[in-house]
Each structure stands twice: as structure tokens, then as C-alpha cells.
Amino acid sequence: MIGHELGGRYQVIERIGGGGMALVYRAHDILLNRNVAIKVLRNQFVHDEEFIRRFRREAQSAASLSHPNVVSIYDVGQEDEIHYIVMEYIEGQNLNEIIKERAPLQVDESVRIASQICDALDHAHQNQIIHRDIKPHNILIGRNGRVKVTDFGIARAVTSTTITQTGSVVGSVHYFSPEHAKGVSTGEKSDLYSLGIVLYQMLTGSLPFLGESPISVALKHLQEEFEEPKLLNPLIPQSVENVILRSMRKNPEERYDSAKEMLQDLETCLLPERRSEAKILFNDEEDEDRTRVIPAIKPIQRSNGNRNHREERMVRDEDDEPVPSSKGKKQWAKPTLWIGLTLLLLLAMASLVWYVKSQLVVPEVSVPYVVGKQIEQAQTELEDLGLEVADPILYDYSPNFEENVVIKQSREKDAKVKKGASLILTVNTAKPLPKMPDVVNKSFDDAVKALMALGVAQDRIDNKPLYDENTDEGLIVKSDPALNTEFDPETVQITLYVSKGEESVLLPDLIGKTESEAKALLEGAKLVLGEVKKESSFSIEEGKVTKTWAFDKGTGTSVPPGTAITIYLSTGYPPEALNYTFNVPVAPAQDGKKSKIRIEFVDARNNGEKQDWGTRTIGKSQVLSVNLVLAPNKDGSVIVTRDGVLLDTYVIPYIDAKNGTVQEPEPPVIATPQPTPTPSAEPTPTIEPTIEPEILPGSGSENDGGNNGAVNQTGFVNNSSINSESTNNGNNKHNNNKHNNKGKDKSKDKNNN
């Protein structure tokens, strides 16, 4: 299962637990980007149609539970022969691990955990769902201390099906209720019995019943009494032990009537006035199921004689001595009967007189003050005085009293009333808790206002950003507590998850990168390399990225993570491109003096922007070669500057370069300086060296006659250009002679200008 993707949505990461019926895995919900727990049925159950049907029905029932102490069910599904339940993932430990590490636990911690379990059971029982397998292994404790009860969905399906089909009992025998061990129908009180054992184990560190086999343990649940928890841990208050003693009664009728009643007892058992209460006692004589010693029954011996004779009987008394019946006793029978009847009549007449007198003269009693007392204590006190509590008892909420405490009585203290009179009592209920309102798709400010209206302080409302593609930025995606969950406004800590919109990353700069470099940059930005297309380019060398699609804005563009980016790789110059070498004649401004020549050019590679060819310092006339790349709609030009002054601009049309009709410029005119008086001794003339032009990277090499061969960036010669343009030095001279006149005229005009 590890690495498998269930339902096309849940990526299984690791196994985190398992039991006799199912295995539990941690998985990642790809759709909602969260961790979940997935319970998968073991293979031996996948072909049992009845079990699968019950499993689905119970899982769906468990999914209907919505309570902060119940693990939420998210999804139920099937893939091939895999049946699974997707549920909330809790980071923390189960209660069994905590008990093993540090039992016995503190009393207040144990009661707090038991109260939350009981609250979850109360919610489940109200929804007609019986857990049937309450044990520490099924109790999860989150990192925040929140208790979560799990395995609601599978417990009933396992128990009912297994008992029906095999006649045996499946479950955790150490936490069985007696009725569960008998194999009879179990109900809400069975869960309370198991919870009592869990509380017993937390406080003592041991189980109430142990045995060499499951059968022996089950028999102890039915027949034996457990060792009282205070004998194992004297620090347990009597009020807490009373909760355990009552919840673990073998007779279900003597346990708590409901989980709500047990929860109320747990919430008040640590109050100072209850810690030293009396030990709860039960009348075991009325327990029909308990083991008893019955004395042997002694037979009555009878002797049969003649019907005409009187029957003589022998009756054994307590000393087993035979006593024969005498004839004289019959003579006293008739007077004794009359005397008894007379006495009985007199007694009846006396009773009648007493009753009439008691009805006519009723004594008065003073009404006690029972406000502030538990309702059970108030009822007992009133009944002892001969007073009654009116039915029904009224219930209301007051913040000044604890739950289940009398807050009002209908008669004042010390008021004189007749015996048998009734008092109307009003009892304090649990604090009415509001439910979490629907704040999804609302702004954070609006949600805060709604919560503050329910009494929640603003400093207990947190704002947590969350990426969510289905919710507009700035609106709430979800809340904790969830919708319709009850909460106490005075203590609750609420987290509102506010959408940051769809998660996005920045597209890296891929222009000029190779395919492998582009792929690495995309993966580093959580993006995917899509299609790889090719196109020609004048500015990007072959094999490197020229542009991206569909996000062609380049670096810094916001892109959803996981987006496939299409790239275009350069194939070099297009086939119609033409490499052309233009020979520029240059000369110093004055003969015998040096001038600084700067050449710039524009061709197909730079989209109309001037590129610097280079600067040369010359002392005599010479020719500098400029390599250009031309295209049908991209002519070239060369700009020559001498000593900072524009000397000339030469335009090289693509069609002329292709046909070999480009006009070669004439050398510029060199100014002759005025002669100066020569000294008597003439110095030896020096020869000025010719300065060769520097070869720039990528600009091509000079040739003597202006080699026009078309060579693209890959080094391959353009065939069409070779056929029409490639010439040697002799051909260049021929072209110069052929167009000499035109060149001279145009050159003169340019020089004059």
C-alpha cells in the first residue's frame, strides 16, 4: 500500500497502526493538501458481502457524527478489493501508549480525559451509535491535549457480524462488559462499563481483570469482583472511586442511566465538597446474577395409613427429632381461631381511628433552605422532613451556580407548611453554549464581528493564511472549531483560515539557458518542463532558450505551482540569413597624424539597435572589415566616426549583398598639412606601421577582398549564398571596377555632405 494512490486522491505514505480487522495508514490528500488517516479492511474480510455491507453502513453512520472529541470521517470508498475509510489524522499518541509510559496518571488528568471520552459517547448515543470497543488503543490524545475517540464506524460491524456468523465474541476482552461477554445484545451502558475500566487503568496502572486466556478473563467479568482502586492507589478521592464503582457494576441497571449522567458526575467529582463523600453502596442481595450459597432443603416424610384412621405425620424440627402429632391439639384450634379474629378486628379498628386522626390533625414542619445544594441532596433532605419535590423539576441556567445545583425554591426558608406539602425546585443546567456560526466566504473582519457578538474576545481569534484555489483571496476558507460545533465563548481559542488565493510561484529567467538548465530551474521553482519547440533566432545561439509559453512575460511572472512551461530552443540563423563582410576604407584626418576611428553597425542580430564593432587608432589609410548578418527584411548599416565626428553611414541592403551589387565606398580624403621650413639637417624618415584591426569575438575574421561567403552561427556554409555570393579576391576587384562610376558619384555626394 505504501506509495499507492487510493481513489486518485489519497497518496499513502506510511503505516501507523492496525488491529484485528483493519490496518491504518497515514496518507496525503492531494486535492485538499492535507494529511489524513486511512483505515483499510484486512484481506480476509473483502469477500464477505454481509460484512462489507454493514461496514459501509456503520462507516456512513459514524461520518454523521460531528463532535470535537470524535475523529471526523471524511470519506468512504472502494478501489478494486480495497475497502477504506478516510478520517481525520491526529498528531500525538494513543492513551495506551501514555498509560504504559507514566501510569498511574494524575487524578485530575485522568478525570479530564474520561470526561472528554464520556462527552463523545453521549454525542454518539444520541445519534443511536454504540461504540462497543472503548479501550485506550482507540483513544487518541492530540498535541494540544484534545481527546479524540476513534473506531466508531467499524466496531459495531465487527461485533454484530462476527457473533451472528461464528457464534464467538470479537473485541478487547479486558474491556468487555458482562453482557458483552455473554454474547447478548449490548447497548449504551456497555460503553460506560468499558469507560469505567479505562478510568480504572489510568488511575491504577493495571487492569481490573487478568487471566491466562481470554475465556478466563471473560468469566471474571461475569463472576468475580475487582480489587477496589483505592487499595491500589490511596490518592484517589472517594468521589472518583464512586464513579468507577458505579460504572463497573455487573448489573446494567445499577450503572449510570446515560453517558450524560456519568459526564455530570465526572465534572463534579473533584469539587472540594465531594472529595470526601461516603463510599457508594449497592444491595447485592437483589442481584439475581451474583453467586450465592443456598442451604440444603430437608424432605418432609409422610406415612400412609388406613383412610378410616387418622393420619399421623412425623415432622422434623430443627434438631431433627421426630414429634408425633397429638389429638389434644385439635381441641384448641377452634378457640384460637376466634381469639385471633377478634384481635385482628380490634387492630383494624385502631388503625382506622389513627388514620382519621392523622388526616384531621397534620403536623407542621419548617421548610429548609436547599438553594446551592445538589438536587439529589435537596430531595433527600426534604423527604426526611416529610416534604415532597413537585414534579416536574424546573431547569434554568445561572452563572452563579454549578450545574445540577438548586438555584430557586418556591417556599422561603423556615416557612411553616404541613407535612406532605410539595416544593417547586429550579435546578441549574449546563451553561448554554453557542454553536460556531458559518463564517466561510466571509472577510476576516466580518467574521470577528460575528464572533465578538457571541462573547468571544478578539485576542482569542487567530488569523492563519492558507492557499486555496476555490476561495477568493481575503475570504475565510474554514474555521476551527468547525461549523455548528459548540464552544465556550469565555475560553475558546478560534482559528480562522483566510485564503491567500491560488498558490503561485515566480517563473525563473530561462532566456539563453540550455534545455537541461531550463528544466533544473523549473523544477527548483515547483514547475514542470512542458513541450520543447524549436525556432530560428538571430540573437540567441543554437540550443538555447529563445522564449517561453504560455507565460511569455518572462522572469517574475506569477505561475501556479505544477504548471507545464513550454520552451523554444534556438536553431541558429534562419536559412535565408546571409553573412556579409563589408569593407570600410578609413584614413586619418591629416597625413602623418593619427586619428581614432570608431565603427558601429546595425544588422539582423540586434533588432535595429546599434552595436559597437570597435575603436582603432590609425596613422594611414587602410580598410577595416565588418561582418554583418542580413535577412530579407533586415538590412545592415555601418556608422563610422573619426575623432568623435561622424564621418559616414553606409547602408548595405540584403538584396544587394545577395546579388553582389553592394557599392564599395571610396577612401576618405586626407588633408595635406602646410609645408614648414626644413632644417639644414634632414632627419631620417621613419615608416609608420600599419595598425591591423582587432578581431572581436563573434565578429568574424577579416579577408583581403571582402569575402562574401554566407556562414551561419553553427559553422555551416549557406549553400545559396555560396552559389551567388562567394567570391575570391579577383571577383571582388571585378565588382569594384564594374561599379566604379556609380560608387564614385555616390561617394562624392556623401563626402560633400
PyMOL commands that set and color helices and strands:
alter all, ss='L'
color gray80, all
select helices_A, chain A and resi 43-45+49-63+95-102+107-126+136-138+152-166+173-175+178-182+188-204+214-223+229-232+238-247+252-254+259-268+284-286+328-360+375-384+444-453+458-460+515-524+654-659+719-725+729-738+740-752
alter helices_A, ss='H'
color red, helices_A
select strands_A, chain A and resi 5-6+10-18+22-29+34-41+73-79+82-88+92-94+139-142+147-149+314-316+322-324+364-366+388-389+394-396+406-409+416-418+422-423+425-428+461-466+476-480+494-499+505-506+528-535+545-549+558-559+564-570+578-586+595-602+611-618+622-630+636-642+645-652
alter strands_A, ss='S'
color yellow, strands_A
deselect
rebuild
show_as cartoon
